[in-house]
Amino acid sequence: MKKIYYKKLIRDLIPVRITESNGKYLCKKLNQIDFKKELIKKVSEESIGVTKATNKKELISELGDLLDVIDEIKKHFKISAKEISSSRKNEFKRKGGFAKKLYLIWAEDTGYKSNERRNK
């Protein structure tokens, strides 16, 4: 049977599901440092799943996956709900919310640093 190389963090029951499907696999247990790195990478993977959802049911499932990863990150980096709440409030004061549904087409380069890559 053809091998597919995933090289990513998986949930605990995935090996069981592969075995139940008469498949073979190779996994390794990550150390704490690598686990934390892979958790951070998993946010991107799950976020992409959210963007690809085509209906409410899929969106709910993908958001649940994303929240599971976020909860795991909070646990392993010892981030409290209070810290998250405080950060959200500060960012809201600084940048506002999304009520106006604004979509930025372009802006002059004022030195503002955004999380997104800049495309021309």
C-alpha positions as CSV (number, residue, x, y, z in Angstrom):
1,M,0.0,0.0,0.0
2,K,1.2,3.6,-0.8
3,K,2.6,5.6,2.1
4,I,1.5,9.2,2.7
5,Y,4.0,11.3,4.8
6,Y,2.1,13.6,7.1
7,K,4.8,14.8,9.5
8,K,2.4,16.6,11.8
9,L,0.9,16.4,15.3
10,I,-2.2,14.2,15.4
11,R,-4.9,13.4,18.0
12,D,-4.5,10.4,20.3
13,L,-7.0,8.1,18.6
14,I,-5.7,8.5,15.0
15,P,-3.4,5.4,15.3
16,V,-6.4,3.3,16.4
17,R,-8.4,4.4,13.5
18,I,-5.6,3.6,11.1
19,T,-5.2,0.1,12.6
20,E,-9.0,-0.4,12.4
21,S,-8.8,0.3,8.7
22,N,-6.1,-2.4,8.4
23,G,-3.4,0.3,7.8
24,K,0.1,0.6,9.1
25,Y,1.7,3.7,10.4
26,L,4.8,5.1,12.1
27,C,4.5,7.6,15.0
28,K,6.9,9.0,17.5
29,K,6.2,10.6,20.9
30,L,7.4,14.2,21.0
31,N,9.3,15.8,23.8
32,Q,7.9,18.9,25.5
33,I,9.8,21.4,23.3
34,D,8.8,19.7,20.0
35,F,5.3,19.2,21.2
36,K,4.9,22.9,21.9
37,K,6.3,23.8,18.5
38,E,4.0,21.4,16.8
39,L,1.0,22.7,18.7
40,I,1.7,26.2,17.4
41,K,2.0,24.9,13.9
42,K,-1.3,23.0,14.3
43,V,-3.2,26.3,14.8
44,S,-2.3,27.2,11.2
45,E,-3.5,23.8,9.9
46,E,-6.8,24.0,11.8
47,S,-7.3,27.7,10.7
48,I,-7.0,26.6,7.1
49,G,-9.7,24.0,7.8
50,V,-12.0,26.8,9.0
51,T,-11.4,28.8,5.8
52,K,-12.3,25.7,3.7
53,A,-15.5,25.0,5.5
54,T,-18.5,25.2,3.1
55,N,-21.4,24.9,5.4
56,K,-22.4,25.5,9.1
57,K,-21.8,21.9,10.1
58,E,-18.3,21.9,8.7
59,L,-17.6,25.3,10.2
60,I,-18.7,24.1,13.7
61,S,-16.5,21.1,13.4
62,E,-13.4,23.0,12.2
63,L,-13.9,25.7,14.9
64,G,-14.1,23.0,17.5
65,D,-10.8,21.5,16.3
66,L,-9.2,25.0,16.4
67,L,-10.5,25.6,19.9
68,D,-9.2,22.2,21.1
69,V,-5.7,23.2,19.8
70,I,-6.0,26.6,21.4
71,D,-7.0,25.1,24.7
72,E,-4.0,22.7,24.5
73,I,-1.7,25.6,23.8
74,K,-3.1,27.5,26.8
75,K,-2.5,24.5,29.0
76,H,1.1,23.8,27.9
77,F,2.2,27.4,28.0
78,K,0.3,28.0,31.2
79,I,-1.8,30.8,29.8
80,S,-4.8,31.7,31.9
81,A,-8.3,32.7,30.7
82,K,-7.7,36.0,32.5
83,E,-4.6,36.7,30.5
84,I,-6.4,36.0,27.3
85,S,-9.4,38.1,28.3
86,S,-7.1,41.0,29.3
87,S,-5.2,40.8,26.0
88,R,-8.5,40.7,24.0
89,K,-9.7,43.8,25.9
90,N,-6.5,45.7,25.2
91,E,-6.5,44.8,21.5
92,F,-10.2,45.9,21.2
93,K,-9.3,49.2,22.8
94,R,-6.3,49.6,20.5
95,K,-7.8,48.3,17.2
96,G,-11.6,48.0,17.7
97,G,-13.8,45.1,16.7
98,F,-15.4,44.0,13.4
99,A,-18.9,45.7,13.7
100,K,-18.2,48.0,10.7
101,K,-17.2,45.1,8.4
102,L,-14.3,47.0,7.0
103,Y,-12.1,45.5,4.3
104,L,-8.7,47.2,3.7
105,I,-7.7,47.4,0.1
106,W,-4.5,49.3,0.6
107,A,-2.7,51.8,2.8
108,E,0.4,53.8,2.7
109,D,3.4,52.3,4.5
110,T,3.5,54.1,7.8
111,G,5.6,51.4,9.6
112,Y,2.6,49.7,11.2
113,K,3.4,46.0,11.7
114,S,0.6,43.6,10.8
115,N,0.5,39.8,11.2
116,E,-0.2,39.4,7.5
117,R,2.3,39.3,4.7
118,R,2.2,42.3,2.4
119,N,1.3,41.7,-1.2
120,K,1.6,44.2,-4.0
